[in-house]
Amino acid sequence: MKIQGQIVDIQNRRIYKGEITVENGKIKSITEKNHEVKNYILPGFVDAHIHIESSMLVPSEFAKLAVTHGTVATVSDPHEIANVLGIEGVEFMIENGNKVPFKFNFGAPSCVPATNFESAGAVIDSEGIKYLLQKPEIKYLAEMMNYPGVLFNDEEVMKKIAWAKHFNKPVDGHAPSLRGDDISKYISAGISTDHECFTYEEGLEKLEKGMKVLIREGSAAKNFEALIPLLPKHFKNIMFCSDDKHPDDLIVNQINKLCARAVEKGNDIFHVLQAACINPVKHYNLDVGLLQKGDNADFIVVEDLIDFKTLQTFIDGKLVYSEGISKIKHVDFEILNNFNCNKKEVTDFKFSSTSKKIRVIEALEGELVTNELIEDSLIENGNLVSNTKTDVLKMTVVNRYQDQKPAIAFIKNFGLKEGAIASSVGHDSHNIIAVGVSDEAICKAVNLLVENKGGICAVSTSEEKVVSLPVAGIMSDKDGMTIGKQYAELDQMAKQMGATLNAPYMTLSFMALLVIPALKLSDKGLFNGLNFEFIPIQV
């Protein structure tokens, strides 16, 4: 096979007319050759940190959409399914991903459960990490969210890091807002990356101390604008990632969009493409070609180096996307699930109190971090209730693995004026999380997910809508276009009910993520992520 175009040689900073010869999945030769083809050929994009599960698609279906944007590989942390199903879940992801021509590079989830302050479906200890890291498909120790464990030399945490070093595999970080001596100690433990930088100053400090910083732009967390000024000086140590991307967004774009935005801001094209294509491959030692003679034939053809519209995607010399059509086929798979809780009663969501002031989680647009607010309470018949006038709404986290009384808290900035929304995608333990204007609406939404053994839903005064997620309660058994359309319809319904956030379901899914400060809600209660302790709602 021979392909002509404008060859983009990122590593040698050259663009020239040429021809690529592919034989047996490898690049046999790249020669300069005069022709009239204007399209550009460059290495495929690599999403340097993503949770496939957040797309609500199994890996094989995710790949169908990813290749349409020129993505040929991902660095994928399967800790979502691992928190539900443990090692069995990780092996499901590997097996399913291996059935399609796409380069998934999975990590060994380092924090299952993410903390001991919530109920998860599984535990992966240091021996489990050792087992996983021996697998060739496992390329790294996934994000070490338990940074207090690193700082205080927790024995199990340090064993996990030691096994990664033993197998010569890098360790990913997760340390939002960690600065000064603390981040220095965290790095000295052997942790090499961070995708949780929220400010330029934070990213700069981590880069200067030897970390690689991932610029993240997902469906909820959007840090591109804050961090892209770091690229010109630190392009050798920058990567691009999605982290969490819902299906409707994945249909539209992926890493290609970050490249377009970076170029639009005047960044050097070779700096941009080094971050998007080269750095992840070298840092994680991926089996992904970089458009050099002898490499695997993993490359893309794009219309230009402005919008990066993908015309064709090749993986191991196989054409997997062309002319608007993904050529990756559906594969059959077994559905795994462990949804074990029963339906709830309205009275389960009542919270008796006489307190005039309550602690409230402030959700922030485009961020995973939250603030702690002190707000006036609204009490009816001795029960704390939602106040739509001040947008202080009741929320709940319900243990999905066994029957327990729901945990209750209050949250601001969801904006609902009627009904409730709920999801069994609740990072990282994936219990049911819901927010609504009344106990009745919250109960109805929670029970809809119990009936479906997982999903996301919205209930209004006149309508109920649910997207079922039967695979571990977090992924669909449908294709990406179908689930993307269903999700978009549900998102629109939530906004018709008053939701003001750009991605209400994605934001909701992170309101139980205890390792991100400040206030979050566990199935065991309201949690302060700064001090790592439970605190009362009532002030």
C-alpha positions in Angstrom: 0.0 0.0 0.0 1.3 3.5 -0.9 -0.1 6.8 0.4 0.9 10.2 -0.8 0.5 13.5 1.0 2.3 16.3 2.9 4.4 14.3 5.4 4.5 15.9 8.9 7.8 14.8 10.5 7.2 16.1 14.0 10.5 14.9 15.5 12.6 16.5 12.8 10.3 19.5 12.4 9.7 19.1 8.7 6.7 19.1 6.4 7.4 17.8 2.9 5.7 16.2 -0.1 6.2 12.4 0.1 5.0 8.9 -0.2 4.6 6.2 2.5 4.9 2.5 1.6 3.2 0.2 4.1 3.9 -3.6 4.2 2.7 -6.1 6.8 1.4 -3.4 9.1 4.7 -1.6 9.2 6.1 1.5 7.4 8.5 0.1 4.9 9.7 3.4 3.5 9.0 7.2 3.5 10.3 8.9 0.5 10.2 12.5 -0.7 8.1 12.6 -3.9 6.6 15.5 -5.9 2.8 15.2 -6.3 -0.3 17.4 -6.1 -1.9 15.8 -3.0 -2.6 18.6 -0.4 -3.7 16.4 2.5 -1.4 16.0 5.5 -0.1 12.7 6.9 0.9 12.7 10.6 1.1 10.2 13.5 -2.2 9.4 15.1 -3.4 11.2 18.2 -3.0 9.6 21.6 -5.4 10.5 24.4 -2.9 10.5 27.3 -5.4 9.8 30.1 -9.0 8.7 29.7 -11.5 6.5 31.5 -13.2 4.7 28.7 -16.1 3.9 31.0 -17.1 7.6 31.2 -18.1 7.5 27.5 -20.7 4.9 28.7 -19.3 2.6 26.0 -17.4 -0.6 26.2 -13.9 -0.3 24.6 -14.9 -1.8 21.3 -17.7 0.7 20.8 -15.5 3.6 22.1 -12.9 2.7 19.4 -15.5 3.1 16.6 -15.9 6.8 17.5 -12.4 7.6 18.5 -10.9 6.7 15.2 -13.2 9.2 13.4 -11.2 11.9 15.2 -7.8 10.6 14.3 -7.2 8.9 17.7 -5.2 5.7 17.3 -4.5 4.9 21.0 -5.5 5.8 24.5 -3.8 5.6 27.9 -6.8 4.2 29.7 -7.3 3.9 33.5 -10.0 1.3 34.1 -10.5 2.2 37.7 -14.2 2.9 37.1 -15.1 -0.7 36.4 -12.4 -1.9 38.8 -14.2 -0.1 41.7 -17.3 -2.1 40.7 -16.0 -5.5 39.7 -12.3 -5.5 40.7 -9.7 -7.4 38.6 -12.5 -9.2 36.7 -13.6 -5.8 35.4 -10.1 -4.8 34.3 -9.8 -8.1 32.4 -13.2 -7.5 30.7 -11.9 -4.1 29.4 -8.7 -5.7 28.1 -10.5 -8.6 26.5 -13.1 -6.4 24.8 -10.5 -3.9 23.6 -8.4 -6.7 22.1 -11.2 -7.6 19.7 -10.9 -4.5 17.7 -8.1 -2.7 15.7 -7.4 0.0 18.2 -4.5 0.5 20.7 -5.9 0.6 24.2 -3.1 0.9 26.8 -4.6 0.1 30.2 -3.2 0.9 33.6 -3.4 -1.1 36.9 -5.9 0.9 39.0 -4.0 2.0 42.1 -6.9 3.1 44.3 -9.7 0.5 44.5 -11.5 1.6 46.5 -10.5 5.2 46.0 -10.8 5.8 49.8 -12.0 3.9 52.8 -14.7 6.5 53.4 -17.1 5.0 50.9 -18.5 1.6 49.8 -17.1 0.1 46.6 -17.8 -3.2 44.9 -14.2 -4.5 45.1 -10.7 -4.2 46.5 -7.4 -4.4 44.5 -4.6 -4.7 47.0 -0.8 -4.6 46.3 -0.9 -8.3 45.3 -3.6 -7.6 42.8 -1.5 -4.7 41.4 1.4 -7.1 41.1 -0.8 -9.6 39.2 -2.0 -6.8 36.8 1.4 -5.2 36.2 2.8 -8.5 34.9 0.3 -8.4 32.0 1.7 -6.9 28.8 -1.5 -5.0 28.2 -1.0 -3.1 31.5 1.4 -0.3 30.7 1.5 1.7 34.0 0.3 2.1 37.5 -2.8 4.3 37.1 -3.4 7.6 38.9 -2.4 7.5 42.5 -5.3 9.5 44.0 -4.4 8.6 47.5 -1.8 11.3 47.9 -2.2 11.4 51.7 -1.1 7.7 51.6 2.0 8.7 49.6 2.8 11.6 51.9 2.5 9.5 55.0 4.2 6.4 53.6 1.2 4.1 53.8 2.5 0.6 53.5 0.0 -0.7 50.9 0.4 2.5 48.8 4.1 2.2 48.8 4.0 -1.5 47.9 1.9 -0.7 44.8 4.4 2.0 43.7 7.3 -0.4 44.4 5.7 -3.0 42.1 5.4 -0.5 39.3 9.1 0.3 39.7 9.9 -3.4 39.8 8.2 -3.9 36.4 9.7 -0.7 35.0 6.3 0.9 34.4 5.5 4.5 35.1 3.3 5.8 37.8 0.5 8.3 37.1 -0.4 11.0 39.5 -3.5 12.7 40.7 -2.8 15.5 43.1 -5.1 18.5 42.7 -3.8 21.7 44.4 -0.9 19.8 45.9 2.0 22.3 46.1 5.3 23.1 47.9 7.0 20.4 50.0 4.0 18.1 49.7 4.2 17.9 45.9 8.0 17.5 46.1 7.6 14.4 48.3 4.8 13.1 46.1 7.1 13.3 43.1 10.1 11.8 44.9 8.0 8.7 45.5 8.3 8.0 41.8 5.1 9.6 40.5 5.6 11.1 37.0 2.5 12.8 35.8 -0.5 14.9 36.8 -3.7 15.7 35.0 -5.3 17.5 37.8 -3.7 21.0 37.6 -6.3 23.8 37.8 -4.0 26.8 37.4 -1.0 27.9 35.4 1.0 28.3 38.6 0.3 24.8 39.8 1.2 23.3 36.4 4.4 25.3 36.2 5.5 24.2 39.7 4.9 20.6 38.9 6.7 20.9 35.5 9.7 22.6 37.1 9.9 19.9 39.7 10.1 17.2 37.0 6.5 16.1 36.4 4.8 15.8 33.1 1.6 17.8 33.0 -1.5 16.6 31.1 -3.7 19.4 29.7 -7.2 18.1 30.3 -10.4 19.1 28.4 -13.2 16.7 29.2 -17.0 17.0 29.4 -16.9 18.4 32.9 -13.3 19.3 33.8 -11.9 21.9 31.4 -8.4 23.1 32.1 -7.2 23.9 28.6 -7.4 27.7 28.9 -5.5 27.8 32.2 -2.7 25.5 31.1 -2.1 26.0 27.4 0.3 29.0 28.1 2.7 26.3 29.5 3.1 24.7 26.1 5.7 26.9 24.3 8.4 26.5 27.0 7.5 23.0 28.2 6.2 21.2 25.1 8.5 18.2 25.7 6.7 17.5 29.0 3.1 18.3 28.1 0.4 15.9 26.9 -3.3 16.3 26.0 -6.1 14.2 27.5 -9.8 14.0 27.9 -10.0 12.2 31.3 -13.8 11.8 31.2 -15.8 12.4 28.0 -19.5 11.7 27.7 -20.8 10.0 24.5 -22.4 13.0 22.9 -19.1 14.9 23.2 -17.1 11.9 21.9 -19.2 11.9 18.8 -18.1 15.5 18.0 -14.3 15.6 18.9 -11.4 14.4 21.0 -7.7 15.3 21.0 -8.1 16.8 17.5 -10.1 19.6 19.0 -7.4 20.5 21.5 -4.8 20.6 18.6 -7.1 23.0 16.7 -7.5 25.3 19.7 -3.8 25.3 20.5 -2.9 26.2 16.9 -5.6 28.9 16.9 -3.8 30.5 19.8 -0.6 30.8 17.8 1.3 27.8 19.2 4.0 26.2 17.1 2.5 23.3 15.1 5.3 21.0 16.0 5.0 21.8 19.7 1.3 21.0 19.5 1.7 17.7 17.7 4.5 16.6 20.0 2.1 16.9 22.9 -0.7 15.2 21.0 1.2 12.4 19.3 4.8 11.9 20.5 5.0 12.5 24.2 2.5 9.9 25.4 4.1 7.2 23.2 7.5 7.8 24.6 6.5 8.4 28.3 4.4 5.2 28.5 6.5 3.1 26.1 3.5 2.4 23.9 3.5 0.1 20.9 2.4 3.0 18.7 4.1 4.2 15.5 5.5 7.7 15.2 5.6 7.9 11.4 9.2 6.7 11.0 10.6 4.0 8.8 10.1 0.6 10.5 7.4 1.8 12.8 3.9 0.3 13.1 1.8 2.0 10.5 -0.3 4.0 12.9 -1.0 7.4 11.2 -3.8 9.7 10.0 -4.6 11.8 7.0 -6.0 15.2 7.8 -7.4 17.9 5.6 -5.2 20.7 7.1 -3.2 21.6 10.1 -5.8 24.1 11.3 -9.0 22.2 12.1 -7.4 18.7 11.8 -10.4 17.2 10.2 -9.6 13.5 9.9 -10.0 12.0 6.4 -8.5 8.6 7.1 -7.1 6.7 10.1 -4.7 3.7 9.8 -3.8 1.4 12.7 -1.1 -1.2 12.0 -1.6 -0.5 8.3 -5.3 -1.2 8.4 -7.7 1.4 7.3 -10.1 1.8 10.2 -11.8 5.1 9.2 -12.4 6.7 5.8 -14.9 9.0 4.1 -17.0 9.5 7.2 -17.3 5.8 8.0 -15.8 3.9 10.9 -14.8 0.5 9.8 -14.5 -1.0 13.3 -17.2 -3.6 13.6 -19.5 -4.6 16.6 -18.2 -7.5 18.7 -20.3 -9.6 21.1 -19.5 -9.6 24.8 -20.9 -10.9 28.1 -22.7 -8.4 30.3 -21.3 -8.1 33.8 -23.2 -6.4 36.6 -23.4 -6.5 40.4 -26.3 -4.2 41.3 -27.6 -5.5 44.6 -29.7 -2.9 46.3 -33.5 -2.7 46.6 -35.9 0.1 45.8 -36.2 2.9 48.4 -39.1 4.6 50.1 -39.7 8.4 50.1 -39.2 8.4 53.9 -35.6 7.1 53.4 -34.6 10.5 52.0 -36.0 12.6 54.9 -33.4 14.4 57.1 -34.8 15.6 60.4 -33.3 18.9 61.7 -34.0 22.2 63.4 -30.7 23.8 62.2 -31.1 27.3 60.6 -27.8 26.9 58.8 -26.4 24.0 56.7 -23.2 23.2 54.9 -23.8 23.2 51.1 -21.6 21.8 48.3 -21.0 24.4 45.7 -20.6 22.8 42.3 -18.5 24.8 39.9 -18.8 24.9 36.1 -16.0 23.1 34.3 -14.3 22.0 37.5 -14.2 18.8 39.7 -13.3 20.8 42.8 -16.1 22.2 44.9 -16.5 24.9 47.6 -18.1 24.7 51.0 -20.9 27.2 51.6 -22.9 28.0 54.6 -26.5 28.6 53.6 -29.9 29.1 55.2 -31.9 25.9 55.6 -35.5 25.3 54.5 -37.4 23.1 56.9 -40.9 21.6 56.4 -42.4 19.4 59.0 -39.1 19.0 60.8 -37.4 17.8 57.5 -34.6 19.6 55.6 -35.9 20.1 52.1 -34.7 21.6 48.7 -35.1 25.3 48.2 -35.5 26.1 44.5 -35.6 29.9 45.2 -32.0 29.8 46.5 -31.0 26.8 44.4 -30.0 24.8 47.4 -31.1 21.3 46.4 -31.2 18.0 48.3 -28.8 15.4 47.0 -28.3 11.7 47.9 -25.8 8.9 47.5 -27.3 5.4 47.7 -25.1 2.3 48.2 -25.7 0.1 45.2 -23.9 -2.9 46.5 -26.1 -3.6 49.6 -29.1 -2.1 51.3 -28.3 0.9 53.4 -29.9 4.1 54.4 -29.2 6.8 51.8 -26.7 9.6 52.6 -28.1 13.1 52.3 -26.4 16.5 51.6 -27.3 19.8 49.9 -25.8 21.2 46.7 -25.9 24.5 44.9 -25.7 25.5 41.1 -27.7 22.6 39.6 -30.6 25.0 39.1 -33.4 22.4 38.8 -36.9 23.8 39.2 -38.7 20.5 39.0 -38.1 16.8 39.3 -34.8 15.1 39.8 -31.8 13.7 37.9 -29.8 10.6 38.9 -26.9 8.5 37.8 -25.2 5.2 38.8 -22.0 6.7 37.2 -20.7 8.2 40.5 -17.0 8.4 40.7 -15.2 6.4 41.9 -17.3 3.8 43.7 -20.3 4.2 41.3 -23.1 4.2 43.9 -26.3 5.9 42.8 -26.1 9.7 43.1 -29.2 12.0 42.6 -30.2 15.6 43.1 -33.8 16.9 43.0 -36.4 19.4 44.2 -38.3 17.0 46.4 -37.9 13.8 48.3 -40.6 12.2 46.1 -38.7 13.1 42.9 -35.4 11.9 44.2 -36.9 8.6 45.3 -38.5 8.1 41.9 -35.3 8.8 40.1 -33.2 6.5 42.4 -35.7 3.6 42.0 -35.7 4.0 38.2 -32.0 3.2 38.3 -32.5 0.3 40.7 -35.1 -1.2 38.3 -32.6 -0.9 35.4 -29.6 -2.1 37.3 -27.8 1.1 36.4 -28.1 4.1 34.2 -28.8 7.8 34.1 -32.2 9.3 34.3 -34.4 12.3 34.7 -37.9 12.5 36.1 -40.2 15.6 35.8 -43.7 16.2 36.8 -44.9 14.8 33.5 -42.1 12.5 32.1 -39.5 9.9 33.0 -36.5 9.2 30.8 -33.7 6.7 31.4 -30.6 5.6 29.6 -29.9 2.0 30.8 -26.3 1.1 31.6 -26.3 -2.6 32.2 -22.6 -3.2 31.9 -21.4 -2.9 35.5 -24.0 -0.2 35.9 -21.8 2.3 34.1 -21.6 1.3 30.4 -24.1 0.6 27.7 -24.4 -2.5 25.5 -25.3 -0.3 22.6 -23.3 1.5 20.0 -21.9 5.0 20.4 -24.2 6.8 18.1 -27.3 5.3 19.8 -26.1 6.0 23.3 -24.8 9.5 22.3 -28.2 10.4 20.9 -30.0 9.1 24.0 -27.6 10.9 26.3 -28.1 14.2 24.4 -31.9 13.8 24.8 -31.6 13.2 28.5 -29.2 16.2 28.9 -31.7 18.4 27.1 -34.5 17.2 29.4 -32.5 18.0 32.5 -31.9 21.5 31.1 -35.6 21.9 30.4 -36.1 21.1 34.0 -33.9 24.0 34.9 -30.4 22.6 35.0 -27.9 25.4 34.4 -24.6 23.5 34.2 -23.1 22.7 30.8 -22.8 19.0 31.6 -25.1 18.3 34.6 -24.7 14.6 34.5 -20.9 14.7 34.2 -20.8 17.2 37.1 -23.2 15.1 39.1 -21.0 12.0 38.7 -18.1 13.8 40.4 -20.0 15.0 43.4 -19.1 11.7 45.2 -15.4 11.8 44.3 -13.9 12.2 47.7 -10.3 12.7 46.7 -11.2 16.0 45.0 -11.7 18.8 47.6 -13.5 20.5 49.2 -17.0 19.0 50.0 -18.3 15.8 48.5 -20.9 13.2 49.5 -20.1 9.6 50.2 -22.7 6.9 50.7 -21.5 7.2 54.3 -22.0 10.9 54.7 -20.8 14.4 53.9 -17.0 14.5 53.5 -14.4 17.2 53.7 -11.7 16.3 51.1 -9.2 18.8 52.5 -9.0 17.2 55.9 -10.2 13.8 54.8 -12.9 13.5 57.4 -16.7 13.4 57.7 -18.5 16.6 58.8 -22.1 17.3 59.7 -24.6 19.0 57.4 -25.9 21.1 60.3 -23.9 24.1 61.4 
